[in-house]
């Protein structure tokens, strides 16, 4: 889905649990592109502009079970929510340094990473009414956290930290897995993964599959890799090893199709679970 001209430097993808629609954040004139399950474009919204309801620089997108599209906007350091018709219903600006990644919980709350603050937030709102209920820090002292995912069954949370480069190094990533109560239950950085796996892994996106396994995109091997459940983390099981250029986004649809956002060719690629 998409392709250059329709999607410009896409940064995030999310699936609506109920309808199967896909929301993609990108750098076009209208920042959010909505595709139907069959691949047709259903709409575009989120104007690029200076107004408070405009989207200046989208970093990630999530879709809540109640059907709202939530976007992190690096341009004015905010989290913005829209309905699927493109009407802005809420903008949260207070307290964030640089909100980056986000994912929705089954209760329609939103987990947000703040890359500059090194923190993880839980945001609860009455989206139809445009009312913020709470926005609280649930984990701090993280290192440049970006992508985040919530397990729909266990409530576990996985975060990708981006570690600073040392010397001539290009930097590395680290995955941290927390329980639903936000206790650390597992972690592994690129160095540790390199000791176990055959190639260097630089993770850019993360998701849980329906069995609760951690799935990541790796831009070094241009692949999607299953790292196993938190209790067996990490294993190494490549799910997709061909046909990707620069995978930066990842989500699962309600029918367990795997959706990969590829910024290398500005497309969304959907894989069946068979």
FENPEGI-V641841 format. One record per pair of residues at least 12 apart in sequence whose C-alpha atoms are under 10 Angstrom apart, sorted by the first residue. I is the first residue (numbers start at 0). J is the second residue. D is the distance in whole Angstrom. If there is no record, write none. Layout:
BEGIN
I;J;D
I;J;D
END
This chain:
BEGIN
0;34;8
0;37;9
0;38;6
0;39;8
0;40;9
0;260;9
0;265;9
0;266;6
0;267;5
0;268;6
0;269;8
1;23;9
1;32;9
1;34;9
1;38;9
1;39;9
1;40;9
1;260;10
1;264;9
1;265;7
1;266;5
1;267;6
1;268;9
2;261;9
2;262;9
2;263;10
2;264;6
2;265;5
2;266;5
2;267;8
3;262;9
3;263;10
3;264;7
3;265;5
3;266;7
4;27;9
4;265;8
5;25;9
5;26;10
5;27;8
5;32;9
5;40;10
5;265;8
5;266;9
6;23;8
6;24;9
6;25;6
6;26;7
6;27;7
6;28;10
6;29;10
6;30;9
6;31;9
6;32;8
6;262;9
6;264;9
6;265;6
6;266;7
6;267;9
7;24;9
7;25;6
7;26;5
7;27;6
7;28;9
7;30;9
7;262;8
7;264;9
7;265;6
7;266;9
8;24;9
8;25;6
8;26;6
8;27;8
8;261;9
8;262;6
8;263;8
8;264;9
8;265;6
8;266;9
9;23;7
9;24;6
9;25;4
9;26;6
9;27;9
9;30;9
9;31;10
9;32;10
9;57;9
9;58;9
9;59;9
9;247;8
9;248;9
9;260;7
9;261;8
9;262;6
9;263;9
9;264;10
9;265;6
9;266;8
9;267;9
10;23;8
10;24;6
10;25;6
10;26;8
10;56;10
10;57;7
10;58;6
10;59;6
10;60;8
10;246;10
10;247;7
10;248;7
10;260;8
10;261;9
10;262;7
10;265;10
11;23;6
11;24;5
11;25;7
11;31;10
11;57;8
11;58;7
11;59;4
11;60;5
11;61;8
11;70;9
11;71;10
11;100;9
11;101;10
11;146;10
11;204;9
11;247;7
11;248;5
11;249;8
11;250;9
11;259;10
11;260;7
11;261;10
11;262;9
12;24;6
12;25;9
12;31;10
12;32;10
12;33;10
12;59;7
12;60;6
12;61;7
12;62;9
12;247;9
12;248;6
12;249;7
12;250;7
12;251;10
12;258;8
12;259;8
12;260;6
12;261;10
12;267;8
13;33;10
13;59;9
13;60;6
13;61;5
13;62;6
13;63;9
13;68;9
13;69;10
13;101;10
13;102;8
13;103;9
13;248;8
13;249;8
13;250;6
13;251;8
13;252;9
13;258;9
13;259;10
13;260;10
14;33;10
14;34;10
14;35;10
14;36;9
14;60;9
14;61;7
14;62;6
14;63;9
14;64;10
14;66;10
14;68;10
14;249;10
14;250;7
14;251;7
14;252;6
14;253;8
14;258;8
15;35;10
15;36;10
15;61;8
15;62;5
15;63;7
15;64;7
15;65;9
15;66;7
15;67;9
15;68;9
15;251;9
15;252;7
15;253;8
16;62;8
16;63;8
16;64;6
16;65;9
16;66;8
16;105;9
16;251;9
16;252;7
16;253;5
16;254;9
17;62;10
17;63;9
17;64;7
17;65;8
17;66;8
17;252;9
17;253;7
18;35;8
18;36;8
18;64;9
18;66;8
18;252;9
18;253;9
19;34;9
19;35;7
19;36;6
19;37;9
19;251;10
19;252;6
19;253;7
19;254;8
20;33;7
20;34;6
20;35;5
20;36;6
20;37;9
20;38;9
20;39;10
20;40;10
20;41;9
20;62;9
20;66;10
20;83;10
20;252;9
20;253;10
21;33;6
21;34;5
21;35;6
21;36;7
21;38;9
21;40;9
21;41;10
21;61;10
21;62;9
21;68;10
21;250;9
21;252;8
21;258;9
21;267;9
22;34;7
22;35;9
22;41;10
22;42;10
22;43;9
22;60;7
22;61;8
22;62;7
22;68;7
22;69;10
22;83;9
23;43;10
23;57;10
23;59;8
23;60;7
23;61;9
23;68;10
23;70;10
23;248;9
23;260;8
23;266;10
23;267;8
24;45;9
24;54;10
24;56;9
24;57;6
24;58;7
24;59;6
24;60;6
24;61;9
24;70;8
24;71;10
24;260;10
25;56;8
25;57;7
25;58;8
25;59;9
25;60;10
25;262;9
25;265;9
26;47;8
26;54;10
26;55;9
26;56;7
26;57;7
26;58;10
27;43;10
27;44;10
27;45;9
27;46;9
27;47;8
27;56;10
28;43;9
28;44;9
28;45;8
28;46;6
28;47;5
28;48;9
28;54;10
28;55;10
29;42;10
29;43;6
29;44;5
29;45;5
29;46;5
29;47;6
29;48;10
29;53;9
29;54;8
29;55;10
30;43;7
30;44;6
30;45;5
30;46;6
30;47;7
30;53;9
30;54;7
30;55;8
30;56;8
30;57;7
30;70;10
31;43;6
31;44;5
31;45;6
31;46;9
31;54;9
31;57;9
31;60;9
31;68;9
31;70;9
31;83;10
31;85;9
32;44;7
32;45;9
33;83;8
33;84;10
34;267;10
36;252;9
36;269;10
38;267;9
38;268;10
38;269;9
41;83;10
41;84;10
42;83;8
42;84;8
42;85;9
43;83;9
43;84;9
43;85;8
44;81;9
44;82;10
44;83;9
44;84;8
44;85;5
44;86;8
44;87;10
45;57;10
45;70;10
45;79;10
45;81;9
45;85;7
45;86;9
45;87;8
46;85;10
49;74;10
49;75;10
51;75;9
51;77;10
51;79;10
51;87;10
51;90;8
52;79;8
52;80;9
52;81;9
52;86;9
52;87;6
52;88;9
52;89;8
52;90;7
53;72;9
53;74;10
53;75;10
53;79;9
53;87;9
54;70;8
54;71;9
54;72;6
54;73;9
54;74;8
54;75;9
54;77;9
54;78;10
54;79;8
55;71;10
55;72;6
55;73;7
55;74;5
55;75;7
55;76;9
55;77;10
56;70;10
56;71;8
56;72;5
56;73;5
56;74;5
56;75;8
56;76;9
57;70;6
57;71;6
57;72;5
57;73;6
57;74;8
57;75;10
57;76;10
57;77;10
57;78;10
57;79;10
57;99;9
58;70;7
58;71;6
58;72;6
58;73;6
58;74;9
58;97;10
58;98;8
58;99;6
58;100;7
58;101;9
58;145;9
58;146;10
59;71;6
59;72;8
59;73;9
59;78;10
59;98;9
59;99;6
59;100;5
59;101;7
59;102;9
59;111;10
59;145;9
59;146;8
59;147;10
59;248;9
60;72;9
60;78;10
60;79;10
60;80;10
60;99;9
60;100;8
60;101;7
60;102;8
60;103;10
60;248;10
61;80;9
61;100;9
61;101;6
61;102;5
61;103;6
61;104;10
61;109;8
61;110;10
61;111;10
61;148;10
61;250;10
62;80;9
62;81;10
62;82;10
62;83;10
62;101;10
62;102;8
62;103;6
62;104;9
62;107;9
62;109;9
63;80;10
63;102;8
63;103;5
63;104;7
63;105;8
63;106;8
63;107;5
63;108;7
63;109;8
63;126;10
64;103;8
64;104;8
64;105;6
64;106;7
64;107;6
64;108;9
65;82;9
65;105;9
65;106;9
65;107;6
65;108;10
65;126;9
65;127;9
66;81;9
66;82;7
66;83;7
66;107;9
66;126;9
66;127;10
67;80;7
67;81;6
67;82;5
67;83;6
67;84;10
67;85;9
67;86;10
67;87;10
67;88;9
67;103;10
67;107;9
67;126;7
67;127;9
68;80;6
68;81;5
68;82;6
68;83;7
68;84;10
68;85;9
68;86;10
68;87;9
68;88;10
68;103;10
68;126;10
69;81;6
69;82;9
69;87;10
69;88;10
69;89;9
69;90;9
69;101;8
69;102;9
69;103;9
69;109;8
69;126;10
70;90;9
70;98;9
70;99;9
70;100;9
70;101;8
70;102;10
70;111;10
71;90;10
71;91;10
71;97;9
71;98;6
71;99;6
71;100;7
71;101;7
71;111;8
71;112;9
71;113;10
72;90;10
72;92;10
72;97;8
72;98;7
72;99;8
73;96;9
73;97;6
73;98;7
73;99;7
74;97;9
75;92;8
75;95;10
75;96;10
75;97;9
75;98;10
76;91;9
76;92;6
76;93;9
76;94;9
76;95;6
76;96;6
76;97;5
76;98;6
76;99;9
76;113;9
77;90;7
77;91;5
77;92;4
77;93;8
77;94;9
77;95;7
77;96;9
77;97;8
77;98;7
77;99;9
78;90;6
78;91;5
78;92;7
78;93;10
78;95;9
78;97;10
78;98;7
78;99;9
78;101;9
78;109;10
78;111;9
78;122;10
79;91;6
79;92;9
80;124;10
80;126;7
80;127;10
80;129;9
81;126;8
81;127;9
81;129;10
82;126;9
82;127;8
87;126;10
87;129;9
88;125;9
88;126;6
88;127;7
88;128;7
88;129;5
88;130;8
89;124;9
89;125;9
89;126;7
89;127;9
89;128;9
89;129;5
89;130;7
89;131;8
90;129;8
90;130;10
90;131;9
91;122;9
91;130;10
91;131;8
91;134;9
93;134;9
94;113;10
94;116;10
94;134;9
94;135;9
94;136;10
95;111;10
95;112;9
95;113;7
95;114;9
95;115;9
95;116;8
95;118;9
95;120;9
95;134;10
96;113;6
96;114;8
96;115;6
96;116;6
96;117;9
96;118;10
97;112;8
97;113;5
97;114;6
97;115;5
97;116;7
97;117;9
97;118;10
97;143;10
97;145;10
98;111;7
98;112;6
98;113;4
98;114;6
98;115;8
98;116;9
98;117;10
98;118;9
98;119;9
98;120;9
98;144;9
98;145;8
99;111;7
99;112;6
99;113;6
99;114;6
99;115;9
99;143;9
99;144;8
99;145;6
99;146;7
99;147;9
100;112;5
100;113;8
100;114;8
100;119;10
100;144;8
100;145;5
100;146;5
100;147;6
100;148;9
100;158;9
100;159;9
100;204;9
101;113;9
101;119;9
101;120;9
101;121;10
101;145;8
101;146;7
101;147;6
101;148;7
101;149;9
101;158;10
102;121;10
102;146;9
102;147;6
102;148;6
102;149;6
102;150;10
102;156;10
102;206;9
102;250;10
103;121;10
103;122;9
103;147;10
103;148;8
103;149;7
103;150;10
103;151;9
104;121;10
104;123;10
104;148;9
104;149;6
104;150;8
104;151;7
104;152;10
104;154;8
104;156;10
105;149;9
105;150;9
105;151;6
105;152;9
105;154;9
106;123;9
106;151;10
107;122;9
107;123;8
107;124;8
107;125;9
107;126;9
108;121;7
108;122;6
108;123;5
108;124;7
108;125;9
108;126;10
108;133;10
108;134;10
109;121;6
109;122;5
109;123;7
109;124;9
109;134;9
109;149;9
110;122;6
110;123;9
110;134;10
110;135;10
110;136;10
110;137;9
110;147;8
110;148;8
110;149;8
110;156;9
111;134;10
111;135;10
111;136;9
111;137;10
111;144;10
111;145;9
111;146;9
111;147;8
111;148;10
112;136;10
112;138;9
112;139;10
112;141;9
112;143;9
112;144;6
112;145;6
112;146;7
112;147;7
112;158;8
112;159;10
112;160;10
113;136;10
113;139;9
113;141;9
113;142;10
113;143;8
113;144;7
113;145;7
114;141;8
114;142;7
114;143;4
114;144;5
114;145;6
114;146;10
114;160;9
114;161;9
115;141;9
115;142;8
115;143;6
115;144;8
115;145;10
116;139;8
116;140;8
116;141;8
116;142;9
116;143;8
116;144;9
117;138;9
117;139;6
117;140;5
117;141;4
117;142;5
117;143;5
117;144;6
117;145;9
117;160;9
118;135;10
118;136;7
118;137;8
118;138;6
118;139;4
118;140;6
118;141;6
118;142;8
118;143;8
118;144;7
118;145;10
119;135;8
119;136;6
119;137;6
119;138;5
119;139;6
119;140;9
119;141;8
119;144;8
119;145;10
119;147;9
119;158;9
120;133;10
120;134;6
120;135;5
120;136;4
120;137;5
120;138;7
120;139;9
121;133;8
121;134;6
121;135;5
121;136;6
121;137;6
121;138;9
122;134;4
122;135;7
122;136;9
122;137;10
123;135;9
137;180;9
137;181;7
138;177;10
138;181;7
138;182;9
138;183;10
141;158;9
141;159;10
141;160;7
141;161;9
141;162;10
141;175;9
142;159;9
142;160;6
142;161;6
142;162;6
142;163;9
142;172;10
142;173;9
143;158;10
143;159;8
143;160;5
143;161;5
143;162;7
143;163;9
143;172;10
144;158;6
144;159;6
144;160;4
144;161;6
144;162;9
144;172;9
144;173;9
144;174;9
144;175;10
145;158;7
145;159;6
145;160;6
145;161;7
145;203;8
145;204;9
145;205;10
146;158;6
146;159;5
146;160;8
146;161;10
146;174;10
146;202;9
146;203;7
146;204;6
146;205;6
146;206;9
146;215;10
146;247;9
146;248;9
146;249;10
147;159;6
147;160;9
147;174;10
147;175;10
147;176;10
147;203;10
147;204;8
147;205;6
147;206;8
147;207;10
148;176;10
148;204;9
148;205;6
148;206;5
148;207;7
148;213;9
148;214;10
148;249;10
148;250;9
149;176;10
149;177;10
149;178;10
149;179;9
149;205;10
149;206;7
149;207;7
149;211;9
150;178;10
150;179;9
150;206;8
150;207;6
150;208;8
150;209;8
150;210;9
150;211;6
150;212;9
150;213;9
151;207;8
151;208;9
151;209;7
151;210;9
151;211;8
152;207;9
152;208;10
152;209;8
152;210;8
152;211;7
153;178;8
153;179;7
153;210;10
153;211;7
154;177;9
154;178;7
154;179;5
154;180;8
154;181;9
154;211;9
155;176;7
155;177;6
155;178;4
155;179;5
155;180;8
155;181;8
155;182;9
155;183;10
155;184;9
155;207;9
155;211;9
155;229;9
156;175;8
156;176;6
156;177;5
156;178;6
156;179;7
156;180;9
156;181;8
156;182;10
156;183;9
156;184;10
156;206;9
156;207;9
156;213;10
157;174;7
157;175;6
157;176;4
157;177;6
157;178;9
157;183;10
157;184;10
157;185;9
157;186;9
157;205;8
157;206;8
157;207;8
157;213;8
157;229;9
158;173;8
158;174;6
158;175;5
158;176;7
158;177;8
158;186;9
158;204;9
158;205;8
158;206;10
159;172;7
159;173;6
159;174;5
159;175;7
159;176;9
159;186;10
159;187;10
159;188;9
159;201;10
159;202;7
159;203;7
159;204;8
159;205;8
159;215;9
160;172;6
160;173;5
160;174;6
160;175;8
160;188;9
160;202;9
160;203;9
161;173;7
161;174;9
161;188;10
161;201;9
161;202;9
161;203;9
162;188;9
162;189;10
169;201;10
170;189;9
170;201;9
171;188;7
171;189;6
171;190;8
171;199;9
171;200;8
171;201;6
171;202;8
172;187;9
172;188;6
172;189;6
172;190;9
172;192;10
172;200;8
172;201;6
172;202;6
172;203;8
173;186;7
173;187;6
173;188;4
173;189;6
173;190;9
173;191;9
173;192;9
173;200;10
173;201;9
173;202;8
174;186;5
174;187;5
174;188;6
174;189;9
174;202;8
174;205;9
174;213;10
174;215;10
175;187;7
175;188;9
175;229;10
176;213;9
176;229;7
176;232;9
177;229;9
178;229;9
184;229;7
184;230;8
184;232;10
185;229;7
185;230;8
185;231;9
185;232;7
185;233;9
186;229;9
186;232;8
186;233;9
187;232;9
187;233;8
188;200;9
188;201;9
188;202;10
189;201;7
189;202;8
191;233;10
192;226;10
192;233;8
192;234;9
192;235;9
195;233;8
195;234;8
195;235;8
196;233;9
196;234;8
196;235;7
196;236;10
197;235;9
198;219;8
198;220;8
199;217;9
199;218;10
199;219;7
199;220;8
200;215;10
200;216;9
200;217;6
200;218;7
200;219;6
200;220;7
200;221;10
200;222;10
200;224;10
201;215;9
201;216;8
201;217;5
201;218;6
201;219;6
201;220;9
201;221;10
202;214;10
202;215;6
202;216;6
202;217;5
202;218;7
202;219;8
202;222;10
202;223;9
202;224;9
202;246;9
202;247;9
203;215;7
203;216;6
203;217;6
203;218;7
203;219;10
203;245;9
203;246;7
203;247;5
203;248;7
203;249;9
204;216;5
204;217;8
204;218;10
204;223;9
204;246;8
204;247;6
204;248;5
204;249;6
204;250;9
204;259;9
204;260;9
205;217;10
205;223;9
205;224;10
205;225;10
205;247;9
205;248;8
205;249;6
205;250;8
206;225;10
206;248;9
206;249;6
206;250;6
206;251;8
206;257;10
207;225;9
207;227;9
207;228;9
207;249;9
207;250;8
207;251;8
208;225;9
208;227;10
208;228;10
208;250;8
208;251;7
208;252;10
208;255;8
208;256;10
208;257;9
209;251;8
209;252;10
209;253;9
209;254;10
209;255;7
210;227;9
210;228;8
211;227;8
211;228;6
211;229;8
212;225;7
212;226;7
212;227;5
212;228;4
212;229;7
212;230;10
212;231;9
212;232;9
212;233;10
213;225;6
213;226;5
213;227;6
213;228;6
213;229;7
213;232;8
213;233;9
213;234;10
214;226;6
214;227;8
214;228;9
214;236;9
214;237;9
214;238;9
214;249;8
214;250;9
214;257;10
215;237;10
215;238;10
215;246;10
215;247;9
215;248;9
215;249;8
215;250;10
216;237;10
216;238;10
216;239;9
216;243;10
216;245;9
216;246;6
216;247;7
216;248;7
216;249;7
216;259;8
216;260;9
216;261;10
217;240;10
217;243;10
217;245;8
217;246;7
217;247;8
218;243;9
218;244;8
218;245;6
218;246;6
218;247;8
218;261;10
218;263;10
219;244;10
219;245;9
219;246;10
220;240;8
220;241;9
220;243;9
220;244;9
220;245;9
220;246;10
221;239;9
221;240;7
221;241;7
221;242;8
221;243;6
221;244;6
221;245;6
221;246;7
221;247;10
221;261;10
221;263;10
222;237;7
222;238;8
222;239;5
222;240;5
222;241;7
222;242;8
222;243;7
222;244;9
222;245;9
222;246;7
222;259;10
223;236;9
223;237;6
223;238;6
223;239;5
223;240;7
223;241;9
223;243;9
223;246;8
223;249;9
223;257;10
223;259;8
224;236;6
224;237;4
224;238;5
224;239;7
224;240;8
225;237;6
225;238;7
225;239;10
238;257;10
238;270;10
238;272;10
239;259;10
239;270;9
242;261;10
242;268;9
243;259;9
243;260;9
243;261;7
243;262;9
243;263;8
243;264;8
243;266;10
243;268;9
244;260;10
244;261;6
244;262;7
244;263;5
244;264;7
244;265;9
244;266;10
245;259;10
245;260;8
245;261;5
245;262;6
245;263;5
245;264;8
245;265;9
246;259;7
246;260;6
246;261;4
246;262;6
246;263;7
246;264;9
246;265;10
246;266;10
246;267;9
246;268;10
247;259;8
247;260;6
247;261;6
247;262;6
247;263;9
248;260;4
248;261;7
248;262;9
248;267;9
249;261;9
249;267;10
249;268;10
249;269;10
250;269;10
251;269;9
251;270;10
251;272;10
252;269;9
252;271;10
254;271;9
254;272;9
255;270;9
255;271;7
255;272;6
255;273;10
256;269;7
256;270;6
256;271;5
256;272;6
256;273;9
257;269;6
257;270;5
257;271;6
257;272;7
258;270;6
258;271;9
END
